[in-house]
Amino acid sequence: MKLIISPVGTSTLTNRSDDNARRLLGTYANAKSGEEIDQEDRDCLDNYIALRRQEISAMKAAEAKKISAELHSLLILFEQQPKEDRDQVVLIPTDTYIGRITGEIIKDYLESKNIDVRMLEVAGLQTKSSADLHLAFSKLVNEIMALHEEFAPQGARIIFNLTGGFKAVQGFMQTLSTLYADETVYIFEHESELMRIPRLPFKLQSEDYITENLKLWRRLELGLKVEAEELENIPGAFYFPCNGDFGLADYGEFVWKNLKLELYQKEIYPAPTPLVKFGPRFLKSTEELSPDRIVKINRQLDELARYLETGQQDMLKSLSFKSITPNAKPGSTHEFYAWSDNNAARVYCHYDNNKVLILDELGDHL
């Protein structure tokens, strides 16, 4: 079983195009929708695209390889490694009018060869705005991680096809491949042999800049307020300023999410907010927890911090922070979900005189 992840560029439309079509494709490369294109140009562009779609759909594989970088490599890959049950290709087009159409043309052609294809569209994945691209890369990390978690347990061989796609996306995908791809493949124009790069023996380690600044990294991920001086010990490649605040850059998101699970299994960390403290009994009540339950507690403490600093309770239904019946749990006035699967558990707590939430203990739900 293979999972093949392939970014999509525009070669399927630009190769063998006339001067006017090439001009239009370049002019409107970052238009998000057809409505952003001048109507006369839109008509010309749509006519050209319809003709190209019709041409490609009728092509034999040998001809399709000459006109599309993505089809060139994907078709050769399937020739060398014949299709198996449950094989799937995931195409990643840019978040543009032309990008989505190009992805659809490639998808239609592959499906005509009985290859299962899904489109993975990521908002902001275009080269017009650097800020949007950074946010899109963060979303892309999450999507690739989700695919890995879905397919790796099934024994799938995960292959990144980086022959096509925009250079910025190719470069970022190459970074992701060090952790999520069993193999990366390329092919050069007019060649017939795939260049194959096996997975490198590489693993991210819990570097000091994360473990010694764990609260800060958690706040950056949660979108909570961070002061500039707090970032002095964090390399600038890991964060970016945005409207006076700071957030994790695409590479920071990549590093953090790959270390987060490992760190969150080790112990229960203080909540990443001064509005929450552990009471004297809390950690003792969690001493027998398995690593997966420790992860759940840490994640709920993150959600609790976000709720208390932003008031976004409507967005945090899984937390379910609420008051409890008086004297139902002596000393505690509130509860929130620790987890709701298996034997559902709650964290009981109360506010002190300084409006700080004190976590009293972990216990069964009432």
JOJO-V423664 format. One line per field, one symbol per residue. phi: phi as a letter, one per 40 degrees, with the letter a starting at -180 (. if undefined). psi: psi as a letter, one per 20 degrees, with the letter a starting at -180 (. if undefined). burial: b if it has 16 or more other ideal C-beta (glycine too) atoms within 10 Angstrom, else e. Layout:
BEGIN
phi: ???
psi: ???
burial: ???
END
This chain:
BEGIN
phi: .bbbbbcbbbddbccgcccccccccccbdbccacccbddcccccccccccccdcccccccdcccccbbcccdccccdcccbddbdgdabbcbcccaccccccdcccdccccccgbcbbcbcbdgcabcbccccdccccccdccccccccccdccgcccbccbcbgcdccdccccccccbbbcabbbacdgcbbccbbccccbacbccdccccbddcccccccgccbcdcccccbdcccaacafgbbaccdcccdcccccdcdccccaccddcaccbbcccbccccbccccdcccdccccccccccccccbgccccbcccfcacbddgcbdgbbbaaccabcfcdbbbcaaccccgccbccacaccc
psi: pqoopoqpbjhhhhpkqrggghgghghkhjphrhiippgghgggghggggggggghhiqrghhhhiipgghghghhghhhnqprpjqqpopnrqmrghggggghgggggghijkpppqpnpopjnrjhphghhghhhghhghgggggghghgijjqopppokgarqgggggghhghhhhiphqpqrqqpirjpppporpqmpppqnqhighikggghghghikrppqhhijhjpphiirqqoliaqrprghggggghihggggiigrpqqqlqijpqprhighhijhjqrhhhggggghhhghgggghiiklhhilhhglprqrppjhnpiqirqqpgrircnpqqpqrrpaijkpppogrprqq.
burial: ebbbbbbbbbbbbbeebeeebeebbeebbbbbeeeebeeeebebbeebbeebbeebeeeeeeebbebbbbbbbbbbbbeeeeeeeebbbbbbbbbbbbbbbbbbbbbebbeeeebebeebebebbbeeeeebbbbbbbebbeebbebbeebeeeebbbbbbbbbbbebbbebbeebbbbbbebbbbbeeeeeebeeeeeeeeeeeeeeebeebbbbbbbbbbbbebeeeebeebeeebbbeeeeebbbbbbbbbbbbbbbeebbeeebbebbbeebbbbeebeebbeebeeebbbbbbbbbbbbbbbbbeeeeeebeebebeebeeeebeebbbbbbbbeeeeebbbbbbeeeeeebbbbbbeeee
END
